[in-house]
Amino acid sequence: MTQLDLLVVGGGPAGISAAVTAARAGLRVLLADERPTLGGQIFKQPGPGFTVTDPGAMDRHFRFGASVVNSVTGTGVEVALRTAVVAVEGKQVVLVPDGQAARTVTAERMVLAPGAHDRPVVFPGWTLPGVITAGGLQTLAKTQRVLPGRRMLFAGSGPVALAFPAQLAKYGATVVAALEAGPPPGPVDIARLAGAAWGNVDLLRDAALYRATLLRHRVPLRYRRMVVRAEGDGRMERVVHAQVDADWRVVPGTEEVVTVDILGLGYGFVPSLELMRLVGCSFDHDENLGGHVVRRDEWQRTTVDGVYGAGDGAGVEGSYVAIDEGRIAGLAAALDAGRITHGSALKLAAPARRRLARRRALTAATKRLYRVGHGIYDMSTPDTVVCRCENVRSRDIADAVETTADINVVKAFTRAGMGPCQGRNCQRHIAAMIAARHGIADVPLATARMPVRPVPISAMADHTIEGPGLFLASESTP
Amino acid sequence: MTSTDVVVVGGGIAGTAMAYYLARSGIEVMLVERGELNREASGTNAGSFHLQLAIHQLSGQGTGTDRERLLAEARLSLLAYAGWQSLGDELGGDLEVHQTGGWMVAETETELRILYEKQVLEERAGIETEVVTGDDLRERAPYLAPHLTGATYCPWEGHANPLVVAPLYARRAAEKGAVIRTHTDVLGIDVHGSSGARRFTVHTSAGPIDAHRIVDCAGAWAGQLASMVGLRFPVRSEGLHVNVTEPRPRMFHPMIQHIGRRLTLKQTDNNTFIIGGGWPTPTSAGRYPTSWHSAAGNTAVAVSVVPGLADVRVVRTWSGVIVFTGDFSPIVGESVAVPGFHACVSSTGFTFSPMFAEQLAEQMANPQAVSPFPERYSLDRLEST
């Protein structure tokens, strides 16, 4: 069995920097990612079969991403692509390479940098074909150079609400409007931003560029508006959107209808929690960082010995924060393994810590603009499908929630969360329904179980395992 | 202080059924459950009604008493299963009871020989089974692996949905006046002398309850409860592991078990496959995490019996607790040593609990009547041996 000093789960910016940092300190590191290329969602590289012939033609962002990905080369980090991490039991970790049998490795330590996925938002019509998340659109555009439709409406909040429509306009889509749920920046915000600008020039320049791109493509950017419902016969044809208040609750009488074939949604991201929950990490709650945020100390150590969390998977703060958190996690793994001294770890972590402090000052400055309003959980009607895998409607979940505050019980009553997505799409919404009905601030999610990804039986089955024998009716053994 | 005639302890299928049948008889009853209803064995078993004799459970060569016990149990399962056929009407809901038929497969010649022996016993018990081999088997069950030496088919076997039964019992019980208290943990029981009107004080996390009678329906924890009144129950429990796949087009209807290896397999109404059969889970502090080892071993048995499962994906696993009475006999009735203390506990409790609960409730409604339960069900059997 492979013996590792460190297993890094997730090949995005956080995972790459953790792996590289730890390998430089002399640790034997395996970096595993489900995708065919490194880079994560943010620095997603063109898919297999695509070659970038002229890097100069790609944007600055792409080039930076490529440099991050290339930093792995020559460091001794072993990379396992198309490989899902599906189970963890103590130091034993089960990896499933795509199309192959599962294998188990022993890892003394683990950096979990699983990233984030689009925040699922439940509203009437959200399951219609043509409604697609920002991440999905981005994947199609970045890896396949494909746009799924022609006339698009983009709805979301946060920096992404600017970035995606701008990118898509560049790819040739007709974006009829971009709806931002938050307020337009006011003088106070501009002053705050200016105060936080030191050290964040890149980010602010990006934001300015996105705005300029939108203007250039004549994409109207409308603040304080959200999608109310998507309509159509078999696929999306129309979107109804409306004005919302500061809490993202719809203001009656402000609805407008727009005819589009694609609705792109970017209401931010939520951390991929499965592995952290499986190993038993403790969490705090901050809706603006994506809800459940793994608790960690100044070295990115979680509450589970030998497990570190970094990047968007440990609170959605973007790729720059991810890189620095990854670096600190890599240093911490080396420190805890006794490969570097506390003094040198501190010294090496210092620049990353300074940058993190600056990024977080910017986050604080934009908080008023990009705060997640609770109305995000109030858009479904009784008829709206909440669990799309098992086709469970809001009214049935509401009935179950009347009798219990335990999400496991709701799941058992309704089957919501039992399907192939393993609850990623519906669980937060159901937790919010429970929270609202029972007045609980932070509703625990359903019991975490392996496998954290669906695993084909051919990959899971191990014919060398001896059965435990049959039950025997033996003497009484009370 | 709260007081009631009967306190039922445990919110699984046995407890909710007791509450229902007692309330139906007009008896004042309060059910206490330390967590939520139906969260342990009652809700986490696979809901199967296996009628084929568990001959492989016979210890040693299968002594005469063993065989007699097995036959008695087989006849009883038939009765219990018959009760299930009308239970949905009684409770006014769909329990998803399906008679799908079931296979028990053999992979070796030795296992096939046991199937033939088993079939003879089943005939004596009045259970309709047949041993099918060779081309006949390939034709009737083309989804089974070609290397199987044979299989017994029982057309009567089937399953119900364990997620709906106990909650429905609880709802109907409440409609008939039963009081259901979840998140109420029993901490201790005082037994008072026979002089007072009340015999028991049940101390719970939500305060004390005075009661004439108690019914222990605590399943795996029935022994702990019984020890609060000084009784010893021969109950043990194990955590066990179940795998569930994504839905796939219908591959087969019957349930599939193995005579020599741990496997139960069925394709549900939702078209998912449920793969279990008693693979263990590690125990840690009262909860049962599922394990990769059991998943890998259990699915290996499944795919070797049904090769078509190879590309089907497992999407989740769950674990439950399975309850055994040490001698496989149920613990049902009223204690002689502690009059007023009753129990309704059994192995294969999902199948048997509705029947036993109904019988025990009738007995409690007419305490003068002769007990319908044989001596081997006695609550006091560990004391008397």
Chai-1 contact restraints between the chains, C-beta under 6 A:
chainA,res_idxA,chainB,res_idxB,connection_type,confidence,min_distance_angstrom,max_distance_angstrom,comment,restraint_id
A,A87,B,W292,contact,1.0,0.0,6.0,A-B,restraint_1
A,V94,B,W292,contact,1.0,0.0,6.0,A-B,restraint_2
A,T404,B,E36,contact,1.0,0.0,6.0,A-B,restraint_3
A,D406,B,E36,contact,1.0,0.0,6.0,A-B,restraint_4
A,V409,B,E36,contact,1.0,0.0,6.0,A-B,restraint_5
A,A412,B,G43,contact,1.0,0.0,6.0,A-B,restraint_6
A,A412,B,L163,contact,1.0,0.0,6.0,A-B,restraint_7
A,P420,B,E246,contact,1.0,0.0,6.0,A-B,restraint_8
A,P420,B,V315,contact,1.0,0.0,6.0,A-B,restraint_9
A,R449,B,T290,contact,1.0,0.0,6.0,A-B,restraint_10
A,R449,B,T317,contact,1.0,0.0,6.0,A-B,restraint_11
A,P454,B,R313,contact,1.0,0.0,6.0,A-B,restraint_12
A,P454,B,V315,contact,1.0,0.0,6.0,A-B,restraint_13
A,V455,B,V314,contact,1.0,0.0,6.0,A-B,restraint_14
A,P456,B,D311,contact,1.0,0.0,6.0,A-B,restraint_15
A,P456,B,R313,contact,1.0,0.0,6.0,A-B,restraint_16
A,I457,B,T299,contact,1.0,0.0,6.0,A-B,restraint_17
A,I457,B,V303,contact,1.0,0.0,6.0,A-B,restraint_18
A,I457,B,L309,contact,1.0,0.0,6.0,A-B,restraint_19
A,I457,B,A310,contact,1.0,0.0,6.0,A-B,restraint_20
A,I457,B,V312,contact,1.0,0.0,6.0,A-B,restraint_21
A,S458,B,A310,contact,1.0,0.0,6.0,A-B,restraint_22
A,M460,B,A295,contact,1.0,0.0,6.0,A-B,restraint_23
A,M460,B,A296,contact,1.0,0.0,6.0,A-B,restraint_24
A,M460,B,T299,contact,1.0,0.0,6.0,A-B,restraint_25
A,M460,B,V314,contact,1.0,0.0,6.0,A-B,restraint_26
A,A461,B,T299,contact,1.0,0.0,6.0,A-B,restraint_27
A,A461,B,A300,contact,1.0,0.0,6.0,A-B,restraint_28
A,A461,B,V303,contact,1.0,0.0,6.0,A-B,restraint_29
A,D462,B,A296,contact,1.0,0.0,6.0,A-B,restraint_30
A,D462,B,A300,contact,1.0,0.0,6.0,A-B,restraint_31
A,H463,B,A300,contact,1.0,0.0,6.0,A-B,restraint_32
A,I465,B,A296,contact,1.0,0.0,6.0,A-B,restraint_33
A,I465,B,G297,contact,1.0,0.0,6.0,A-B,restraint_34
A,G467,B,R261,contact,1.0,0.0,6.0,A-B,restraint_35
A,G467,B,R262,contact,1.0,0.0,6.0,A-B,restraint_36
A,P468,B,P280,contact,1.0,0.0,6.0,A-B,restraint_37
A,L470,B,H56,contact,1.0,0.0,6.0,A-B,restraint_38
A,F471,B,Q57,contact,1.0,0.0,6.0,A-B,restraint_39
A,L472,B,S59,contact,1.0,0.0,6.0,A-B,restraint_40
A,A473,B,Q57,contact,1.0,0.0,6.0,A-B,restraint_41
A,A473,B,S59,contact,1.0,0.0,6.0,A-B,restraint_42
A,A473,B,F328,contact,1.0,0.0,6.0,A-B,restraint_43
A,S474,B,S59,contact,1.0,0.0,6.0,A-B,restraint_44
A,S476,B,P234,contact,1.0,0.0,6.0,A-B,restraint_45
A,S476,B,G326,contact,1.0,0.0,6.0,A-B,restraint_46
A,S476,B,D327,contact,1.0,0.0,6.0,A-B,restraint_47
A,T477,B,R236,contact,1.0,0.0,6.0,A-B,restraint_48
A,T477,B,G326,contact,1.0,0.0,6.0,A-B,restraint_49
A,P478,B,P234,contact,1.0,0.0,6.0,A-B,restraint_50
A,P478,B,G326,contact,1.0,0.0,6.0,A-B,restraint_51
